Amino acid sequence: MGASTRVVSLKIYLRQIAFATPIPRKGPYDNARIEAFHSILKRKLIYPNRFKSKFELVARISRYIHRYNHERIHTYESSLAM
């Protein structure tokens, strides 16, 4: 299965489990942060890996999001440490 097919399958699956929620649009840049996050998620997790099941995919995404939010150095934290 190619990378674009996997992404489409992921989008369909996430829609089926009601993962995505509508985001109200207020301006042209409101979506920039989530788009950047999706780009990083796909580049670092989705494209380089093959998943044996949807369960494994969801578990790995959950783990990645937890690390992204709680374990990585955030920009504001690194500036406070100086």
PAVEX-617882 format. One record per residue: residue number from 1; residue in one letter; x, y, z of N, C-alpha, C in turn. Coordinates in steps of 0.05 Angstrom, whole numbers, plus 32768, in hexadecimal, padded with zeros to 4 digits. Atoms other than C-alpha are relative to their C-alpha. Example, Ala and Ser with C-alpha at 12.3 -4.5 7.8 and 13.67 -1.06 7.14 Angstrom:
! PAVEX-617882
> resi | resn | n.east | n.north | n.up | ca.east | ca.north | ca.up | c.east | c.north | c.up
> 1 | A | 8012 | 7FE8 | 8000 | 80F6 | 7FA6 | 809C | 8012 | 8018 | 8000
> 2 | S | 7FF0 | 7FE8 | 7FFF | 8111 | 7FEB | 808F | 7FF1 | 8016 | 800E
END
This chain:
! PAVEX-617882
> resi | resn | n.east | n.north | n.up | ca.east | ca.north | ca.up | c.east | c.north | c.up
> 1 | M | 8011 | 7FE9 | 8000 | 8000 | 8000 | 8000 | 8012 | 8019 | 8000
> 2 | G | 7FF0 | 7FE7 | 8002 | 801C | 8044 | 7FEC | 7FFA | 8013 | 8017
> 3 | A | 8003 | 7FEC | 7FEB | 8024 | 807F | 801B | 7FE6 | 800F | 7FFE
> 4 | S | 8018 | 7FF0 | 8003 | 7FEB | 80A7 | 7FFD | 7FE7 | 7FEF | 8006
> 5 | T | 8016 | 8012 | 7FFA | 7FBD | 806A | 8002 | 7FFD | 7FFD | 801E
> 6 | R | 8002 | 8003 | 7FE3 | 7FCF | 8061 | 804B | 7FF5 | 8019 | 800D
> 7 | V | 800B | 7FE7 | 7FF5 | 7FC0 | 80AB | 8059 | 7FE2 | 8001 | 7FFC
> 8 | V | 801D | 8000 | 8006 | 7F7C | 80A5 | 8037 | 7FF2 | 7FED | 8013
> 9 | S | 800B | 8014 | 7FEF | 7F6E | 8065 | 805E | 7FFF | 800B | 801D
> 10 | L | 8000 | 7FF5 | 7FE5 | 7F82 | 8088 | 809F | 7FEA | 8015 | 8003
> 11 | K | 8015 | 7FEC | 7FFF | 7F54 | 80C3 | 8090 | 7FE5 | 7FF4 | 8002
> 12 | I | 801A | 800E | 8000 | 7F1A | 8095 | 8082 | 7FFB | 7FF3 | 801B
> 13 | Y | 8003 | 800E | 7FE6 | 7F26 | 806C | 80C1 | 7FFB | 8014 | 8016
> 14 | L | 8004 | 7FED | 7FEB | 7F2D | 80A9 | 80ED | 7FE5 | 800D | 7FFF
> 15 | R | 801B | 7FF5 | 8003 | 7EEC | 80C5 | 80D1 | 7FEC | 7FEC | 800B
> 16 | Q | 8012 | 8015 | 7FF6 | 7ECA | 8082 | 80E0 | 7FFE | 7FFF | 801E
> 17 | I | 8001 | 8001 | 7FE2 | 7EDE | 8084 | 8129 | 7FFB | 801B | 800C
> 18 | A | 8007 | 7FE5 | 7FF7 | 7ECA | 80CD | 812E | 8018 | 800E | 800D
> 19 | F | 7FE8 | 7FF4 | 7FF4 | 7F12 | 80E3 | 813C | 8001 | 801E | 7FFA
> 20 | A | 7FFD | 7FE4 | 8009 | 7F0E | 8124 | 8115 | 7FE7 | 8010 | 800A
> 21 | T | 8016 | 7FEF | 7FF9 | 7EE3 | 815D | 812F | 8002 | 8019 | 7FEF
> 22 | P | 7FFE | 7FE8 | 8011 | 7ED1 | 819A | 8106 | 800D | 8017 | 8010
> 23 | I | 7FF2 | 7FE9 | 7FF5 | 7EFC | 81D7 | 8113 | 7FF4 | 8019 | 7FF3
> 24 | P | 800B | 7FE7 | 800D | 7EDA | 821B | 8109 | 8017 | 8010 | 7FF4
> 25 | R | 7FEC | 7FF0 | 800D | 7F00 | 8247 | 80D9 | 7FFB | 801D | 8007
> 26 | K | 8001 | 7FE4 | 7FF9 | 7F0F | 828D | 80F1 | 8012 | 8011 | 7FEF
> 27 | G | 7FED | 7FF1 | 8011 | 7F47 | 82A1 | 80C3 | 8011 | 7FED | 7FF0
> 28 | P | 7FF1 | 8011 | 8012 | 7F78 | 8288 | 8090 | 8017 | 7FF1 | 800E
> 29 | Y | 7FE9 | 800D | 7FF3 | 7FAE | 8273 | 80C3 | 7FF7 | 7FEF | 8018
> 30 | D | 8009 | 8010 | 7FE9 | 7F83 | 8250 | 80F8 | 8007 | 7FE3 | 7FFD
> 31 | N | 7FFB | 801C | 8005 | 7F91 | 820D | 80D8 | 801E | 7FFA | 7FFE
> 32 | A | 7FE3 | 8004 | 8005 | 7FDD | 8217 | 80D1 | 800D | 7FED | 8014
> 33 | R | 7FF2 | 8011 | 7FEC | 7FF2 | 81F5 | 8112 | 7FF8 | 7FE3 | 7FFD
> 34 | I | 8008 | 801C | 8003 | 7FC9 | 81B6 | 8108 | 800A | 7FF5 | 7FE6
> 35 | E | 7FF5 | 8009 | 801A | 7FDF | 81B2 | 80BF | 801D | 7FF9 | 8003
> 36 | A | 7FE4 | 8006 | 7FFB | 8027 | 81B6 | 80D6 | 8004 | 7FE7 | 8010
> 37 | F | 7FFE | 8019 | 7FF0 | 801B | 8180 | 810A | 7FFA | 7FE8 | 7FEE
> 38 | H | 8006 | 8016 | 8012 | 7FFA | 8153 | 80D6 | 8017 | 7FF9 | 7FED
> 39 | S | 7FE9 | 8004 | 8012 | 8035 | 815D | 80A8 | 8017 | 7FF1 | 800F
> 40 | I | 7FEC | 800D | 7FF0 | 8066 | 8149 | 80DF | 7FF8 | 7FE3 | 8006
> 41 | L | 800A | 801B | 7FF9 | 803B | 810D | 80F4 | 8003 | 7FEE | 7FE8
> 42 | K | 7FFD | 8011 | 8018 | 8039 | 80F3 | 80AD | 801D | 7FFA | 7FF9
> 43 | R | 7FE4 | 8003 | 8008 | 8083 | 80FF | 809F | 800F | 7FEE | 8013
> 44 | K | 7FF0 | 800F | 7FEC | 809C | 80E0 | 80E0 | 7FF4 | 7FE5 | 8008
> 45 | L | 800C | 8019 | 7FF7 | 8069 | 80A9 | 80EE | 7FF2 | 7FF1 | 7FEA
> 46 | I | 8010 | 800F | 8013 | 803A | 8098 | 80B5 | 8010 | 7FF6 | 7FE8
> 47 | Y | 7FF2 | 8008 | 8018 | 8066 | 8098 | 8077 | 8016 | 7FEB | 8004
> 48 | P | 7FEA | 8013 | 7FFE | 80A3 | 8072 | 8092 | 7FF8 | 7FE5 | 800B
> 49 | N | 8007 | 8019 | 7FF3 | 807B | 803A | 80B3 | 7FE9 | 7FF2 | 7FF2
> 50 | R | 8017 | 8010 | 8009 | 804C | 8002 | 80A0 | 7FF3 | 7FF5 | 801A
> 51 | F | 800E | 8009 | 7FE8 | 8017 | 7FF0 | 80D3 | 7FF1 | 7FE6 | 7FFA
> 52 | K | 800C | 801A | 8004 | 7FFC | 7FAA | 80DC | 7FE2 | 8001 | 8003
> 53 | S | 801D | 7FFE | 7FFC | 7FB7 | 7FC0 | 80F2 | 7FF8 | 801D | 8006
> 54 | K | 800A | 7FE5 | 7FF9 | 7F8C | 7FFD | 80FE | 8005 | 8005 | 801E
> 55 | F | 7FFA | 7FFD | 7FE3 | 7F94 | 7FF0 | 8149 | 801C | 800A | 8004
> 56 | E | 7FE4 | 7FF8 | 7FFD | 7FDF | 7FF6 | 8143 | 8004 | 801D | 7FF7
> 57 | L | 7FFE | 7FE5 | 800B | 7FD8 | 8035 | 8119 | 7FF6 | 8014 | 8015
> 58 | V | 800C | 7FED | 7FED | 7FAA | 8057 | 814C | 8012 | 8001 | 8019
> 59 | A | 7FEF | 8000 | 7FE8 | 7FD7 | 8041 | 8186 | 801A | 8010 | 7FFC
> 60 | R | 7FE7 | 7FF2 | 8006 | 8016 | 805C | 8164 | 7FFA | 801E | 7FFE
> 61 | I | 8007 | 7FE4 | 8002 | 7FF3 | 809E | 8154 | 7FFB | 800C | 801B
> 62 | S | 8005 | 7FF6 | 7FE4 | 7FDB | 80A5 | 819C | 801A | 8004 | 800F
> 63 | R | 7FE6 | 7FFE | 7FF2 | 8021 | 8097 | 81B6 | 8010 | 8018 | 7FF5
> 64 | Y | 7FF1 | 7FE9 | 800C | 803F | 80CA | 8184 | 7FF4 | 801A | 800A
> 65 | I | 800C | 7FE7 | 7FF7 | 800D | 8100 | 8198 | 8007 | 8005 | 801D
> 66 | H | 7FF9 | 7FFC | 7FE4 | 801B | 80F4 | 81E2 | 801D | 800A | 8002
> 67 | R | 7FE5 | 7FF7 | 7FFF | 8066 | 80FA | 81D6 | 8003 | 801D | 7FF5
> 68 | Y | 7FFF | 7FE6 | 800C | 805B | 8137 | 81AA | 7FF7 | 8015 | 8014
> 69 | N | 800B | 7FEC | 7FED | 8032 | 815A | 81E0 | 800E | 8001 | 801B
> 70 | H | 7FF6 | 8002 | 7FE4 | 8055 | 8143 | 8220 | 801E | 7FFC | 8003
> 71 | E | 7FE4 | 8008 | 7FFC | 809C | 812B | 8214 | 8014 | 8010 | 7FF0
> 72 | R | 7FED | 7FF1 | 8010 | 80BB | 8155 | 81DD | 8005 | 801C | 800D
> 73 | I | 7FFA | 7FE5 | 7FF7 | 80DC | 8198 | 81EC | 7FF0 | 8013 | 7FF0
> 74 | H | 8010 | 7FEC | 800E | 80AC | 81CF | 81DB | 8010 | 801A | 7FFE
> 75 | T | 7FF1 | 7FE7 | 8005 | 80C5 | 8211 | 81BF | 7FFF | 8012 | 8018
> 76 | Y | 8002 | 7FEE | 7FEA | 80AB | 8239 | 81FA | 8010 | 7FF6 | 8018
> 77 | E | 7FF1 | 800B | 7FEA | 80CD | 8209 | 822B | 801E | 8005 | 7FFC
> 78 | S | 7FE3 | 7FFD | 8005 | 8111 | 820D | 8209 | 8008 | 801E | 8003
> 79 | S | 7FF8 | 7FE4 | 7FFC | 810F | 8259 | 820A | 8000 | 8008 | 801D
> 80 | L | 8000 | 7FFA | 7FE4 | 80FE | 8259 | 8254 | 8019 | 7FF4 | 800E
> 81 | A | 7FE8 | 800C | 7FF4 | 813A | 822C | 8263 | 8019 | 8010 | 7FFD
> 82 | M | 7FE7 | 7FF0 | 8005 | 816C | 825F | 8249 | 8004 | 8014 | 8016
END
